[in-house]
Structure formats: structure tokens, C-alpha cells
């Protein structure tokens, strides 16, 4: 017989508030030691040990406590907890089962016997595995098919292997899913019904008994040659010596294992998913899962076995071994996108070769995607934007961005009442913009998201070489060369995405609306290193339309084709490379990724106090359900620093603006929009609610707070200005001080 399966139990009992997992008895000479392993805390004062017993050790691992008592041999191991007798029969160590062998200590979370057998065979061949102790978290007696298939398979192994399967008489933690929603299912269950068939019936998810590893050591593995902690869906990578030999060679007897998640690209049948289906990894995974391998005889005597590490022992940094975690075995699913974003998956050539060589398996591969051909030379540059009641500000914004090198402006509008839509129709008739009605209501989307979705089919976007999505209160401020897009592209010639981090510009204490360029009225702003509120470092992205991404997005293109991730050349506003973990979902800069040296996005979110009344009244284009009230003004009105770097580009803007205004029809449309804007301001200020709101905007308190932003914690911006005591407004903005509040209740969930 090449192998054998041995079944053992953790004979637990629940007594009052104490959950006893197991009890182990070790006799040496005339002394007897009994260790009680508890799930969670244990109060020694509530435990009555045998007469003459002494508590000699208390060990806590992740809150799971083990108490060790010593008393004369031959005396009955009778314990009482909270006055009740412990009915658990103490087990004795069976260290001879795996003495001198290389073994695994593992968890089974419902994986099929076929998977466990392939796991054993793979490591027998690649690592010289000789045994395994597996904590099976299925309820005892619930998985007889697994036991039978495992027994038969182990007996047919080519090499000797002892497998100890351990189950618990009581749950090892809290079951956090209802039975009908548990991810494990019976073999052969049809796809739509598989989530309704909970088999095996797991006791606990996640594992609560973190001292399981100490139990495994004390009962079975303390005299093994070397022991590696992995799970039955993990496969170790052979890198030179076996992982067990590495532990023997390590000075401390301990080496670190680093696990990388791997996934199938697509599932043929969730009930027959296999190791060999897993040929993809996440290109932007930034850290691995730690496990360990230990040589017990060489490790420190007080080394403690934990889930992720060995306590009281320092791993040898020269001896590290990788492994792969096959996640569709851990989380069976009909669709891989339920457990991992498909946009992060790329084929791993080593895993694909392993699927073929080790398992004879032909996995489903990701489709091949090619880069889209972009126009040679300069190409066209396009902006997509949405507007509602922005009439007085359109021409300056258009003139500025046309002057710095944008060719096509695609504008979506909805529900305008100030002539914005009619002005844009006029500009479209004259070939200056492309204007479209925003059909967000018919599409059931927010206005901005609907616009971006419609824009993807527009020729001006499909044919553009460079595209960005910015709003009419945002200005692309290029600080290099002559301030044009040509100068920016020359500064970062290899980039195909450029993040333009917001610089928040406040109202500079300007109360009244004035028909004059925004870029000349407002120069007070946030410091460059202002990371709070979180919007302060939001960015918009200028990107090459080359097919790496499939969709337009508010802050950056979305829908990454992961097969092309290595073609991304993304830089920040200082020309520095953006990290991989930003590629899929990043939308704001961090302390290590913000940059303003080459380009920034001037964000005039508030303008004058009077214009802000109109902005609040018209509502938002994205977060339509959120009021642009005092909290928004407080967050975005930042008058701490001065930045007039955009002024060097304004000569170009003024020339283009003059050309536009030379057209009488355009000039008349602008005058009508200004008149409508002023009329709206007058009407709003006559209402009590807006009159009070305007008084607060222009009051001394908010003007002072606009110069103190760098001193506030993030929670202050979530709570709004009312959370700040009155004395805060009198503090010196140049002194070093900090103020914050607790997280508001309304934002905790």
C-alpha cells in the first residue's frame, strides 16, 4: 500500500461561554501535561483542574487561547468549566505517524477529493511530499463520498504518503453565510441551482480556531522533518531545492512562502474546475499571501505556529518560496468575474505550461487583442463634456482649449434654461463644436455617464488620436514650453496617458458675478500638496485613443483590455510613471503620484458666490442626488495659495476669444446668456432660502475657513463647516496646528 488515510477528531465541547476545541494529554515520566485549546478567550479562574494541577503556560493566538496544566501522572484528567464537567476524552500525541517526514498542514474548504488527490500527487513529484495533516471543515459525517474517494486515491499513489484528516465535533467559528447561499455545492449540480445545494456543510467561515496549527503540531507534526503550511488549492513552485530542504537549510529553520492568486480566464463547468484551468494572474496584484515552512527540530523551542507566520522565529530572508493559490477552487463560481475583475487578468506562460505538463489540461485562454491604429503625426485632439446652464462661461472655455491645441469639442446638454443649448447649436452650425442632446433619462443613467456612453459612437471621438473628458469649470493648464498640447506631448513623447491633477481654485472672496474671464479673476487656490478633501487630488486624463481601454470614463478611460496592460505608458502631471495599481480604477493622485510640473487641471469649482447660487440651483451632472450646499462650497473653496501660471497661456485664449466674439451672432448669444445668468441670480437672491445661503457664502466665517484647509482632517470635510467651533476661524493659517472630528454617522455605512 503506497498511502493511507487516517481520520481523527477535535473532540470539542461548549460549556457556558467557553468553547473547548480539543484537549491533548502528554505523559512524561511521573508528570502529565494536559493542554486545553479554546476558540476565543478563556478565563483560567472559571476552570477547575485536577487536584494538584498547576497552570504552567497560557498561549493566545489571534484571540484563541490554549491553557497548559501539569499534574502527577496516573491522576484522572478531570476538568470542570464554570462548574460543569468536561466530557471530552483527551487525545494523545501521534507524532510517530509523520516522524522524520516532509509534510503539509492544510485546510480543506470543500474542495473535491479529485482536487486533494491531484494536490498530493503534484507535490509528491515536485517537492517530495510524504504526508499531510488536513483540517477538514466539513461537518463530521456530511461528506462520506469525499472520504471514500480520498481513501481509494491515496491507496493508489505511486509513493508512500500518510494523510491525516481531522474534523471538529463543534464549529470552529461563526458561519457567516446562510446555507442556501453557501458557495460550495454538490458535484453535478446544474449551474443555476448549484448555489442552493450546500455541500459539504461547512462549520465555519472564516476559520475561527487560529490555534489549529498549534494543535496540529502538538498532536501530529512536532517530530516531522519539515512542515509547510498551505491549503489544498495551493501549489508550490519548485525553485531549486524543495521547500522542505530550504527550511532545513535556513538558519532559523523557518522560510516564508509567498502566494500569488491565479484564476481561469473562463469557466467551462464550475463543478469540474481544475488546477489546470488556472492560467491567469492579476497584473496589478501588489502583494502576496504569506505562509511558512518550518523544520521543527531546527526552529526555536518556543516557535509558535500561526496561520500566516511562525511566532518567535525570524524567517531566513535568503530562503523564500512562491506558491499559487487557485482561487476558483477556493470559490467555485460559474463566472470568474464574480471573484476577480476580468480587466486585471493576464495569461501567465508558466501556469499555462504547468497546466499542460503537470495536468495534461488545455485551459481556455484570453482572446488576443491588438492595439488600435492611431493616426500618424499630430492627429486630432478631442474633448467630451456635459453642460447645463453654463452659458456665460462657454466662450472663454472654448477659446482657451482651442487655442492650446484641441480640435474637436463634443458637448452634451440637458434641461437648459439660460440659452446654453441654443448657443451651442449656433456654434455647431458654424463648425466650432458638436452639440448633442443628453438622453440620460431614456437611458436610465446619470447625465455625465450617459453622455460618455453616447460619445463612444461619435466620429469625432472614434477618429481622435487624443481624448479627454473635462468640465466647463476645468482648464488644462500646460506649464511647459509655449503652453500648448504640442509642447506637452513633446515633453513626454512616449506617454499614451497623462493624468492632470486638479488644483482647486477658490472664489478669492469675489461675491458678485462679473462677465470677465474666469482665468483672470481667480488666482487663489489650494497648495499643491493638499490631499484633503479627497477631491483635491482628483485627476482627469488625456489619453491616446489606441484601444487599450474600451470605454470613456469621467476621470480616466475605463474597460481595460488586460492583454494590453503592458502597452500602457501612463505619466502624472510631472511626467513620472504611474504605478500599475492605478491602471484599472485609479481616479485621484496620492502622495507618491501627484505632480504639477508639466500640466495641471485648474478646477474653478465655485467661481463667484453669485454664480455658485446658479450652480447649486441647476444641480450636478454626475452625483445628481447630492446637494451642492455649504459643505460642497467649504470643501472646494480653497483660498490658501496663489497660482497664476495659466496667465502665460491667456494671450492665445484672448486672440481666439476675439475671433469668436467678432461674429455678431455669437456675441449676441453670449450677451443673452449673461443676461439670463444675472436674471437667475437676482431671482434666487430674492428667495429667503437663497438669500440666507448667499449671506453665509459671503460671510466672514466661511471666508476665513477657506484659508485654513490644510489644518483639517478628512472627517471635517465630510461633516461640513458646521462641525467647526467658532474659535477655529481665528487661528493663524501660517501656524502649525490640526483639527479633526469623529466620522459623521451618515457616512459610516
NUROMI-911705 format. One record per residue (C-alpha): residue in one letter; y, z, x. Coordinates in steps of 0.02 Angstrom, whole numbers, padded with zeros to 5 digits, always signed. Each point is the difference from the previous one (the first is absolute). Layout:
BEGIN
aYZX
...
% end
This chain:
BEGIN
x+00000+00000+00000
x+00165-00056+00076
x+00111+00112-00102
x+00003+00137-00127
x+00116+00068-00133
x+00018+00187-00026
x+00089+00074-00151
x+00095+00163+00009
x+00119+00095-00113
x+00161+00096+00015
x-00053+00142-00114
x+00166+00049-00075
x+00054+00124-00132
x+00163+00040-00088
x+00040+00185-00019
x+00166+00037-00080
x+00135-00083+00105
x-00116-00026+00148
x-00092-00166+00018
x-00142+00027+00125
x-00058-00168+00070
x-00141+00054+00114
x-00072+00149+00092
x-00081-00016+00171
x-00107+00131+00087
x-00031+00002+00187
x-00114+00131+00080
x+00011+00038+00184
x-00102+00146+00068
x+00038+00155-00102
x+00161-00069-00073
x+00027-00108-00152
x+00154-00106-00033
x+00041-00067-00172
x+00143-00120-00030
x+00071-00025-00173
x+00091-00165-00024
x+00128-00005-00141
x+00094-00138-00086
x+00179+00060+00014
x+00057+00175+00042
x-00112+00153+00005
x+00051+00182-00004
x-00109+00105+00118
x+00045+00155-00100
x-00084-00075-00153
x-00163-00024+00096
x-00127+00140+00020
x-00117-00043+00145
x-00167+00083+00040
x+00007+00178+00062
x+00051+00010+00182
x+00069-00177+00002
x+00157-00042+00099
x+00120-00143-00031
x+00006-00085+00170
x+00089-00165-00035
x+00117-00078-00127
x+00029-00186+00011
x+00112-00105-00112
x-00002-00190+00000
x+00122-00083-00117
x-00004+00153-00112
x-00191+00005-00008
x-00054+00167+00073
x-00159+00054+00090
x-00041+00185+00025
x-00130+00052+00127
x-00087+00170-00011
x-00120+00083+00121
x-00128+00134-00041
x-00173+00060+00059
x-00141-00125-00013
x-00130+00034-00133
x+00128+00064-00123
x+00016-00097-00162
x+00151-00116-00005
x+00064+00070-00163
x+00183-00039-00035
x+00107+00037-00151
x+00162-00089-00044
x+00117+00083-00124
x-00144+00115-00042
x-00121-00141-00043
x-00157-00030+00102
x-00009-00162+00098
x-00153-00095-00061
x+00004-00130+00138
x-00146-00003+00120
x+00067-00010+00178
x-00057-00153+00096
x-00050+00003+00183
x+00054-00121+00136
x-00109-00153+00029
x+00073-00051+00165
x-00164-00070+00066
x+00009-00145-00123
x+00135-00087+00103
x-00008+00095+00164
x+00046-00112+00146
x+00035-00148-00114
x+00152-00108-00031
x+00048+00021-00182
x+00130-00025-00134
x+00074+00126-00119
x+00057-00097-00151
x+00051-00001-00183
x-00075-00110-00135
x+00118-00038-00144
x-00114-00104-00110
x-00046-00140+00118
x-00164-00088-00039
x-00159+00037+00098
x+00007-00179+00066
x+00170+00036+00078
x-00058+00165+00079
x-00153-00087+00073
x+00104-00141+00073
x+00119+00131+00069
x-00144+00088+00087
x-00079-00161+00066
x+00167-00065+00067
x+00030+00159+00100
x-00179+00016+00059
x+00022-00173+00079
x+00178+00018+00062
x+00017+00187+00040
x-00177+00064+00022
x+00014+00111-00154
x-00148+00119-00024
x+00047+00102-00151
x+00126+00041-00135
x+00050+00146-00109
x+00077-00066-00160
x+00089+00104-00130
x-00040-00093-00161
x+00132+00042-00128
x-00105-00056-00147
x-00059+00134-00119
x-00178+00056+00046
x-00128-00097-00100
x+00124-00133-00056
x-00046-00135+00124
x-00189-00012+00015
x+00004-00188+00029
x+00107+00027+00154
x-00120+00131+00068
x-00152-00112-00024
x+00080-00154+00077
x+00069+00099+00146
x-00169+00080+00037
x-00090-00166-00003
x+00132-00085+00107
x+00007+00136+00133
x-00190-00002+00016
x+00011-00186+00042
x+00132+00018+00136
x-00044-00074+00169
x+00052+00155+00095
x-00028+00187-00034
x+00139+00074-00104
x+00011+00166-00092
x+00114+00002-00151
x+00046+00164-00082
x+00076-00020-00174
x+00093+00155-00058
x+00059+00031-00177
x+00093+00144-00077
x-00055+00106-00147
x+00183+00020-00051
x+00149-00120+00007
x+00091-00010+00166
x+00175-00019-00069
x+00095-00059-00152
x-00055-00155-00092
x+00163-00094-00020
x-00060-00145-00107
x-00077+00000-00173
x-00180-00059+00000
x+00039-00160-00093
x+00129-00050+00130
x-00099+00039+00157
x-00004-00146+00122
x-00187+00008+00033
x-00123-00086-00112
x-00183-00038-00028
x-00072-00150+00092
x-00001-00155-00108
x+00136+00056-00120
x+00104-00147-00063
x+00174-00010+00070
x+00097+00048-00156
x-00114+00148-00034
x-00025+00066+00176
x+00145+00124-00010
x-00082+00081-00150
x-00164+00043+00088
x+00025+00148+00117
x-00148-00007+00117
x-00027+00095+00105
x+00082+00150-00079
x+00109+00065+00140
x+00037+00185+00005
x+00165-00006+00089
x+00137-00121+00046
x+00072+00023+00125
x-00110+00113+00106
x+00056+00179-00020
x-00123+00087+00114
x+00081-00037+00166
x-00116+00123+00088
x-00146-00117-00039
x+00006-00058+00181
x-00022+00177+00063
x-00147+00022-00120
x-00078-00162+00066
x+00022+00061+00179
x-00071+00174-00031
x-00149-00060-00103
x-00050-00163+00083
x+00106-00066+00144
x+00049+00136+00123
x-00136-00056+00124
x+00020-00188-00023
x+00042-00099+00156
x+00156-00074-00082
x+00067-00011-00177
x+00123-00125-00074
x+00092+00030-00163
x+00008-00159-00105
x-00038-00047-00179
x-00136-00115-00064
x+00125-00141-00026
x+00061+00011+00181
x-00064-00107+00143
x+00037+00045+00181
x+00055-00135+00120
x-00103-00007+00159
x+00124+00007+00143
x-00092+00023+00165
x-00107+00157-00009
x-00063+00066-00165
x+00113+00123-00087
x-00126+00137+00037
x+00000-00038+00186
x+00189+00006-00004
x-00005+00176-00070
x-00122+00053+00135
x+00114-00076+00132
x+00158+00080-00071
x+00061+00151+00096
x+00022+00101-00160
x-00154-00073-00084
x+00111-00074-00137
x+00064-00176-00030
x+00112-00068-00137
x-00057-00136-00119
x+00136-00109-00075
x-00043-00087-00163
x+00077-00161-00065
x-00017-00046-00183
x-00080-00168-00036
x-00022-00094-00163
x-00078-00156-00075
x+00121-00139-00040
x-00083-00023-00168
x-00146+00082-00091
x-00147-00104-00058
x-00079+00143-00095
x+00064+00178+00011
x-00175+00069-00028
x-00069-00087+00154
x+00145+00017+00120
x-00059+00012+00180
x+00058+00041+00175
x-00001-00185+00039
x+00127-00039-00135
x+00132+00099+00096
x+00084-00124+00115
x+00184+00043-00027
x+00116+00134+00067
x+00182+00040-00040
x+00118-00079+00125
x+00129+00137-00030
x-00112+00153+00003
x+00093+00120+00113
x-00125+00137+00032
x-00187+00030+00003
x-00110+00131-00080
x-00056+00134+00122
x-00177+00064+00017
x-00094+00068+00149
x-00157+00005+00106
x-00055+00159+00088
x-00131+00051+00126
x-00034+00179-00062
x-00070+00066+00163
x+00150-00062+00099
x+00138+00044-00123
x+00088+00170+00001
x-00103+00139-00077
x+00130+00032-00135
x+00020-00184-00046
x+00020-00014-00189
x-00061-00154-00093
x+00128-00064-00124
x+00018-00158-00103
x+00126-00088+00114
x-00014+00090+00165
x-00089+00131+00103
x+00096+00162+00004
x+00023+00093+00165
x-00045-00154+00102
x+00108-00136+00077
x-00074-00175-00015
x-00015-00102+00158
x+00142-00128-00011
x-00099-00121+00108
x-00145-00006-00122
x+00052-00071-00168
x-00110-00103-00115
x+00050-00109-00147
x-00090-00017-00165
x+00027-00097-00161
x+00007+00078-00173
x-00071-00122-00128
x+00112+00043-00145
x-00079-00102-00139
x-00157+00103+00027
x+00101+00159-00013
x+00095-00063-00152
x-00106-00127-00096
x+00110-00120-00095
x-00003-00170-00083
x+00167-00044+00077
x+00050+00041+00178
x+00183+00006-00050
x-00035+00164-00092
x-00031+00090+00164
x+00108-00096+00124
x+00147-00122-00009
x-00074-00173+00027
x+00162-00050+00088
x-00048+00116+00143
x-00174-00070+00035
x-00040-00114+00145
x-00167-00060+00062
x-00071+00094+00150
x-00104-00115+00109
x-00105+00142+00072
x-00045+00063-00174
x-00044-00176-00057
x-00114-00020+00151
x-00078+00170-00035
x-00035-00050-00180
x-00095-00150+00063
x-00090+00076+00150
x-00040+00176-00062
x-00025-00032-00185
x-00033-00187-00017
x+00138-00004-00129
x+00121-00139-00042
x+00157+00081-00067
x+00133-00079-00109
x+00147-00045+00111
x+00187-00004-00034
x+00068-00173-00041
x+00089-00092+00138
x+00188-00013-00023
x+00116-00110+00101
x+00183+00021+00035
x+00114-00104-00110
x+00094-00135+00092
x+00185+00041+00009
x+00137-00128+00031
x+00034-00037+00181
x+00171+00039+00068
x+00128+00097-00099
x-00076-00011-00173
x+00082+00068-00158
x+00039+00184-00031
x-00006+00071-00177
x+00049+00158-00092
x-00077+00060-00163
x+00104+00124-00099
x+00025+00073-00174
x+00166+00035-00084
x+00070+00078-00157
x+00188+00020-00027
x+00044-00029+00183
x+00134-00132-00033
x+00143+00064+00110
x-00112+00017+00153
x-00096-00165-00005
x+00115-00116+00095
x+00028+00112+00151
x-00186+00032+00015
x-00041-00186-00017
x+00136-00051+00122
x-00056+00126+00130
x-00183-00047-00002
x+00033-00187-00006
x+00116+00023+00148
x-00130+00087+00109
x-00130-00134-00032
x-00092+00019-00166
x-00025-00166-00089
x-00076+00041-00169
x+00042+00144-00117
x-00118+00026-00149
x+00074+00119-00129
x-00084+00074-00155
x+00108+00081-00134
x-00028+00090-00164
x+00108+00072-00139
x+00168-00035+00084
x+00161+00038-00094
x+00133-00029+00133
x-00022-00186+00035
x-00123+00021+00144
x-00123-00124-00078
x+00131-00129-00046
x+00076+00009+00174
x-00172-00029+00077
x-00032-00146-00117
x+00163-00075+00061
x-00048+00030+00181
x-00169-00081-00031
x+00081-00152-00076
x+00100-00016+00161
x-00157+00015+00108
x+00045+00170+00074
x-00139+00109-00075
x-00157-00014-00105
x+00017+00105-00157
x-00144+00054-00113
x-00017+00111-00152
x-00105+00154+00036
x-00145+00003-00123
x-00052+00177+00044
x-00021+00054-00181
x-00120-00140-00041
x-00095+00038+00161
x-00006+00188-00032
x+00069+00036+00174
x+00153+00082+00074
x+00143-00124+00024
x-00012-00009+00190
x-00189-00014+00004
x+00001-00136-00132
x+00131-00097+00096
x-00100+00005+00161
x-00157-00056-00089
x+00090-00149-00078
x+00086-00042+00164
x-00164-00034+00087
x-00016-00164-00098
x+00178-00059+00037
x+00017-00148+00120
x+00144+00082+00094
x-00117+00143+00045
x-00157-00102+00030
x+00094-00118+00116
x+00100+00133+00093
x-00044+00045+00178
x+00079+00173-00012
x+00015+00107-00157
x+00072+00171-00042
x+00024+00099-00160
x+00166+00092-00002
x+00121+00062-00132
x+00183-00043-00027
x+00052+00169+00071
x-00094-00035+00163
x+00071-00099+00146
x-00099-00065+00149
x+00103+00065+00145
x-00051-00095+00157
x+00071+00084+00155
x-00059-00121+00134
x+00085-00160+00058
x+00115-00080-00127
x-00071+00100-00145
x-00103-00142-00073
x-00185-00018-00038
x-00013-00123+00144
x+00056+00137+00119
x-00122+00124-00073
x-00148-00118+00011
x+00048-00043+00179
x-00003+00186+00043
x-00178+00021-00067
x-00074-00175+00019
x-00182+00051-00026
x+00027+00109-00154
x-00058-00055-00172
x+00057+00157-00091
x+00161+00096+00031
x+00034+00166-00085
x+00181+00034-00042
x+00020+00187-00023
x+00127+00060-00126
x+00162+00079+00057
x+00066+00094-00151
x+00186-00029-00027
x+00097+00124-00109
x+00153-00024-00108
x+00120+00061+00137
x+00086+00105-00135
x+00054-00161-00087
x+00013+00034-00186
x+00078-00155-00076
x-00080-00172-00008
x+00092-00130+00102
x-00032-00186+00000
x-00019-00011+00188
x-00148-00027+00117
x-00122+00145+00000
x-00032-00026+00185
x+00183+00037+00037
x+00024+00148-00117
x-00146+00110+00052
x-00037+00050+00180
x-00057+00181-00021
x-00188+00016+00005
x-00153+00100+00055
x-00044+00034+00180
x-00128-00120+00072
x-00126+00141+00019
x+00015+00058-00181
x-00177+00014-00066
x+00043+00095-00160
x+00005-00038-00141
x-00155-00106+00021
x+00096-00153-00063
x+00114+00010+00151
x-00125-00087+00111
x-00069-00122-00127
x-00004-00177+00064
x-00002-00178-00063
x-00093-00133+00096
x+00044-00175+00056
x-00167-00089+00018
x-00068-00169+00050
x-00084-00085-00148
x-00161-00040+00094
x-00136+00063-00118
x-00041+00164+00085
x+00054+00083-00161
x-00037-00066-00174
x+00140+00078-00104
x+00183+00045+00004
x+00043+00185+00002
x+00157+00102-00026
x+00005+00069+00177
x-00122-00113+00092
x-00126-00136-00042
x-00159+00063-00082
x-00180-00054-00017
x-00047-00011+00183
x-00139-00122+00042
x-00088+00121+00119
x-00087-00140+00094
x+00173-00044+00066
x+00060+00174+00043
x-00004-00036+00186
x+00123-00142-00027
x+00134+00123-00058
x+00146+00017+00120
x+00106+00130-00090
x+00152+00078+00081
x+00128+00127-00055
x+00188-00022+00002
x+00002+00030+00188
x-00135-00129+00037
x-00135+00130+00032
x-00177-00029-00064
x-00048+00085-00162
x-00166+00097+00000
x-00155-00064-00088
x+00004+00139-00129
x+00157-00079-00074
x-00077-00171-00028
x-00073+00027-00174
x+00116+00120-00091
x+00142+00058+00111
x+00171-00005-00082
x+00107+00123+00095
x+00033+00035+00182
x-00052+00157+00093
x+00067+00095+00149
x-00098-00117+00113
x+00029-00164-00094
x+00182-00004-00052
x+00118-00111+00097
x+00175-00069-00026
x+00041-00088+00163
x-00026-00180-00057
x+00011+00008-00190
x+00022+00126-00139
x+00019-00012-00188
x+00167+00070-00057
x-00038+00080-00168
x+00154+00026-00108
x-00096+00092-00135
x+00148+00088-00082
x+00159-00100+00039
x+00151+00077-00087
x-00017+00142-00124
x+00060-00112-00142
x-00123-00138+00041
x-00139+00128+00007
x+00034+00040-00184
x-00045-00181-00041
x-00152+00005+00114
x-00065+00154-00088
x+00032-00075-00171
x-00094-00162+00038
x-00156+00089+00066
x-00116-00039+00145
x-00099-00158+00034
x-00154+00086+00068
x-00009+00184-00051
x+00065-00039-00174
x-00053+00170-00067
x+00105+00099+00125
x+00181+00045-00032
x+00128-00043+00134
x+00091+00163-00026
x+00072+00134+00112
x-00162+00021+00098
x-00001-00186+00045
x+00184+00003+00048
x-00029+00156+00105
x-00148-00080+00091
x+00080-00168+00033
x+00183+00045+00027
x+00001+00037+00185
x+00169+00012+00086
x-00051+00084+00163
x+00022-00137+00129
x+00102-00159+00023
x-00073-00174+00028
x+00109-00155-00003
x-00120-00111+00100
x-00007-00125-00143
x+00184-00043+00019
x-00036-00123+00141
x-00095-00107-00126
x+00135+00003-00134
x+00101-00146+00067
x-00149-00111-00041
x-00012+00081-00172
x+00185-00023-00038
x-00008-00185+00041
x-00149-00026-00114
x+00080+00107-00137
x+00159-00101+00010
x-00101-00160-00022
x-00081+00072-00156
x+00162+00065-00075
x+00083-00169+00031
x-00101-00062-00148
x+00104+00043-00155
x-00152+00024-00110
x-00079+00122+00121
x+00163+00093+00023
x+00020+00013-00189
x-00178+00064-00020
x+00032+00132+00131
x+00163+00054-00083
x-00090+00015-00167
x-00136+00108+00077
x+00130+00113+00081
x+00090+00017-00166
x-00163+00043-00090
x-00041+00129+00134
x+00169+00085-00019
x-00016-00002-00189
x-00170+00083+00012
x+00069+00134+00116
x+00140+00036-00123
x-00121+00011-00147
x-00119+00115+00092
x+00136+00118+00061
x+00059+00024-00179
x-00168+00076-00049
x-00014+00188+00028
x-00166-00014+00093
x+00061-00129+00125
x+00169+00083+00018
x-00087+00160+00052
x-00118-00098+00113
x+00146-00089+00085
x+00091+00165+00027
x-00152+00068+00090
x-00019-00156+00108
x+00180+00010+00058
x+00008+00189+00010
x+00023+00098+00159
x-00178+00070-00002
x-00095-00165+00007
x+00124-00073+00123
x-00037+00144+00119
x-00188-00011-00028
x+00005-00184+00049
x+00044+00057+00177
x-00138+00130+00016
x-00158-00104-00025
x-00075+00030+00170
x-00011+00187-00034
x-00110-00007-00156
x-00189+00004-00019
x-00092-00134-00098
x-00024+00114-00151
x+00188+00012-00023
x+00009-00186-00036
x-00141+00013-00125
x+00084+00145-00089
x+00175-00075-00003
x+00171+00072+00044
x-00008+00140-00130
x-00126+00091+00109
x+00130+00029+00135
x+00100+00163-00001
x+00188-00022-00007
x+00026+00073+00174
x-00098-00144+00077
x+00144-00120-00031
x+00112+00102+00116
x-00117-00012+00150
x+00051-00097+00153
x-00094-00167+00008
x+00013+00002+00190
x-00086+00169+00020
x-00188+00025+00015
x-00073+00068-00161
x-00135-00043-00127
x-00026+00032-00185
x-00146-00039-00115
x-00080+00056-00162
x-00174+00010-00073
x-00077-00160-00067
x+00061-00023-00180
x-00137+00028-00129
x+00028-00171-00078
x-00047-00087+00163
x-00157+00098+00044
x-00120-00105-00102
% end
